[in-house]
Amino acid sequence: MPIPGEEALRYFSAAGYRSLPIEAEHAAAVASLPAHHHDPFDRLLAAQALTEPMRLVTHDATLALYSDTVIRV
């Protein structure tokens, strides 16, 4: 059952998650990505993971094509 966004934010904060703002470098990196995925938000997530660098965990097989930085679970 879905929970309200405000409640989700409290859970994330309590668990120690931090927000990652979208920076100009992330947006610029989207242009250099191969056209594996057509969802602009998913492409932005991949660009953030590659730019930072950090791991992105996903169940999306197409998103995982971008790099071994993107881990499919």
N, C-alpha and C positions, 0 to 999 in steps of 0.2 A: 504494500500500500504506500503510495507516495506521501512524502511529508512536505509541509510548507517550506519555502525557500529560507525564511528567517530561522526556522528550527534547524535546517540542514547546516546553515552557517554556524550556529552555536555548536553543533556536533563536530564540525570540521575544526573549529577553533579549539575546542576542548581536547581534540585528538592531536593538536600540535601542527595542523596543516597551515601553510601560509598561502596568501594570494600571490599570484604571479601576474603583474600588470603586463599589458600588451605594449611593447616598446616599438619604436620606429624600426629598429633592427629586425624585429620579428616580422613585421609587415613586409619589409623589403625582402626578407629571405623567402617569402612565399613565392615570389617571382622566379626564383631559381630552382624550385622543386619540379621534378618530373610530374606529368599529368596523371599519376596513378589514381588519385582521388579527386572527385568533383565537388565535394562538400567544402565550402570555403572555411568553415569553422574547423573542421578536421585538418585541413591544410595548414591553418594557422597554428594549431596545436603541434603538428609535426615540425613546423618552422621554429617554434619556441624551443622544442626539445633539442633540435639540432644546433640552434644558436647559443643556448645557455652554457654548455651542454648539460642535458639532464635526461633521465629516462622517462618515456611515456609508455604507460601500460594500457593496453586496449584489447578488446575482443574482436576488433575490426581487422580482418585479414588484409584488406586493401591498404589500410593505413599503415600496417606493419611492413609494407613493401618499401617504405622510404629509407629505412636504415636499421641497423641492429640496435640503434638507440631506442627504437620503437619496439616494444616487446609485446608480442601477442600472447594472451593467456586464455 
